[in-house]
Amino acid sequence: MKSTRLIAAEILLNVVDHGRSLNDELPAALADTELDDQPFLQQLVYGTTRYYFALDEIIQKILDKPIKDKERIVHMLLAVGLYQLWKLNVAEHAAINETVSAVTESKRKWATGLVNASLRRFQREKDAILAECRRGDSFPGWLNKRLRQAYPEQFAEICGNSNVPGPMTLRINAKRVIREQWLKLAETEGIVAQACEHANSAVTLAAAAPVAMLPGFDAGDVSVQDEAAQLCAQILELNDAARVLDACSAPGGKTGHLLESAQNVQMTALDVSAERLQRVGENLARIGETAELIAADAADVELWWSGEPFDAILLDAPCSGTGVIRRHPDIKLLRKSADITALAKIQRNLLNKLWPTLKPGGRLLYATCSILPDENSHQVAGFVAETPDAELIPLTLPADAETAAGIQWLPQVDGHDGFFYALLEKQL
Ligand SMILES: C[S@@+](CC[C@H](N)C(=O)[O-])C[C@H]1O[C@@H](n2cnc3c(N)ncnc32)[C@H](O)[C@@H]1O
């Protein structure tokens, strides 16, 4: 069986050089790894991805010349070794010796001396090398620039918070159990949890737990969902029997929450990906809810819309995911600056195309898990300026940043993800 360190380096290579996501890579690798080694593999993969830009800078400082393209696995093994010495509580001799063994295992015996010497040099000169490192927060230059521009005061905190893994937060199904009752039940099972401050359905666990251990998970009493994502039902405030469109629904977290938030909601859940839409069906089945599921591009309105307008629309738009980097650190490696312009165009097109499907007097909630104004406040302000019957409804929830439109939440350690909401009403 392959060593954990070599598997981690191979995954890192596939993410950095071949644009693969951790979701593509990690499940199969974990399935091939001994149960006892799985947490360490996850730690190495998430950690080296999270700190890749900084690790890369350290490697450039330590090596006299870059490693050749066809030997890039050695570069990634060095990153795995350095990460252990920098960030993990692993015995240093084990971190070095096991990483060097993984170099041999990768059939790059020529590189064992180089990796050994490089790791030992870092071990000796760590403080001096790190003091010179300009990319300690490990964000790509383009994102750094955009965040610094958007949040000059909060920039450092945003990067820091985005490097701390998010807590496990749950949504309590109000149709089935009261939040305080569930907290008591959890306590009797030895699970430490507390009610979240803003979302009235949310509780955060002191430590992540397998879902099978959560009271009532199989029965649909609880679902895993960040607090920020749970504001959606609270903001939209559906009436019973409302006719609702969830335009970008997969995997169905918010679809489920909207269905739990009122009685007899007539839900149409769209997603462009038929494969991902299946997950919506599975997730709704667990919580005992149903929706009309349609695999379609939401912008192709004439292909899927019956012509009967909706009382409410959720547009949880495809976005950069820059508010959830702490949960998906590969976003820092996979996204490029040009993606933001392309995504903003897609988002505006979805807003324009879906607006006619909303009833006069109806409300559309625009949401993203981005923290970039071009996808959020600028996007919505631009849409409102060009859409005479669209009115921006002020939200009373506290925000983490001033915006021209909507509320912007930024990632908080032990708290919620970065998220954006803007509520629009169609004038009568
Ligand atoms: C942010 S995720 C939605 C998360 C979901 N609302 C939830 O809470 O679980 C965005 C989704 O939009 C889908 N999507 C992207 N472009 C789309 C389009 N043009 N029409 C419909 N769905 C689209 C993606 O497949 C993805 O599942």
PDBQT file of the ligand as one rigid body, heavy atoms in Angstrom, charges set to zero:
ROOT
HETATM    1  C1  LIG A 501     -23.775  27.467  -5.060  1.00  0.00    +0.000 C 
HETATM    2  S1  LIG A 501     -24.261  25.967  -5.751  1.00  0.00    +0.000 S 
HETATM    3  C2  LIG A 501     -25.873  25.800  -5.116  1.00  0.00    +0.000 C 
HETATM    4  C3  LIG A 501     -25.921  25.280  -3.701  1.00  0.00    +0.000 C 
HETATM    5  C4  LIG A 501     -27.329  24.931  -3.277  1.00  0.00    +0.000 C 
HETATM    6  N1  LIG A 501     -28.243  26.039  -3.432  1.00  0.00    +0.000 N 
HETATM    7  C5  LIG A 501     -27.395  24.444  -1.851  1.00  0.00    +0.000 C 
HETATM    8  O1  LIG A 501     -27.705  25.219  -0.953  1.00  0.00    +0.000 OA
HETATM    9  O2  LIG A 501     -27.129  23.254  -1.627  1.00  0.00    +0.000 OA
HETATM   10  C6  LIG A 501     -24.583  26.444  -7.379  1.00  0.00    +0.000 C 
HETATM   11  C7  LIG A 501     -25.263  25.397  -8.234  1.00  0.00    +0.000 C 
HETATM   12  O3  LIG A 501     -25.649  26.042  -9.448  1.00  0.00    +0.000 OA
HETATM   13  C8  LIG A 501     -25.626  25.088 -10.481  1.00  0.00    +0.000 C 
HETATM   14  N2  LIG A 501     -25.639  25.868 -11.729  1.00  0.00    +0.000 N 
HETATM   15  C9  LIG A 501     -24.623  26.509 -12.324  1.00  0.00    +0.000 A 
HETATM   16  N3  LIG A 501     -25.059  27.141 -13.422  1.00  0.00    +0.000 NA
HETATM   17  C10 LIG A 501     -26.382  26.911 -13.511  1.00  0.00    +0.000 A 
HETATM   18  C11 LIG A 501     -27.392  27.281 -14.435  1.00  0.00    +0.000 A 
HETATM   19  N4  LIG A 501     -27.102  28.037 -15.485  1.00  0.00    +0.000 N 
HETATM   20  N5  LIG A 501     -28.649  26.841 -14.231  1.00  0.00    +0.000 NA
HETATM   21  C12 LIG A 501     -28.937  26.059 -13.162  1.00  0.00    +0.000 A 
HETATM   22  N6  LIG A 501     -28.018  25.651 -12.273  1.00  0.00    +0.000 NA
HETATM   23  C13 LIG A 501     -26.761  26.084 -12.440  1.00  0.00    +0.000 A 
HETATM   24  C14 LIG A 501     -24.394  24.276 -10.190  1.00  0.00    +0.000 C 
HETATM   25  O4  LIG A 501     -24.478  23.008 -10.805  1.00  0.00    +0.000 OA
HETATM   26  C15 LIG A 501     -24.429  24.202  -8.664  1.00  0.00    +0.000 C 
HETATM   27  O5  LIG A 501     -25.054  23.020  -8.253  1.00  0.00    +0.000 OA
ENDROOT
TORSDOF 0
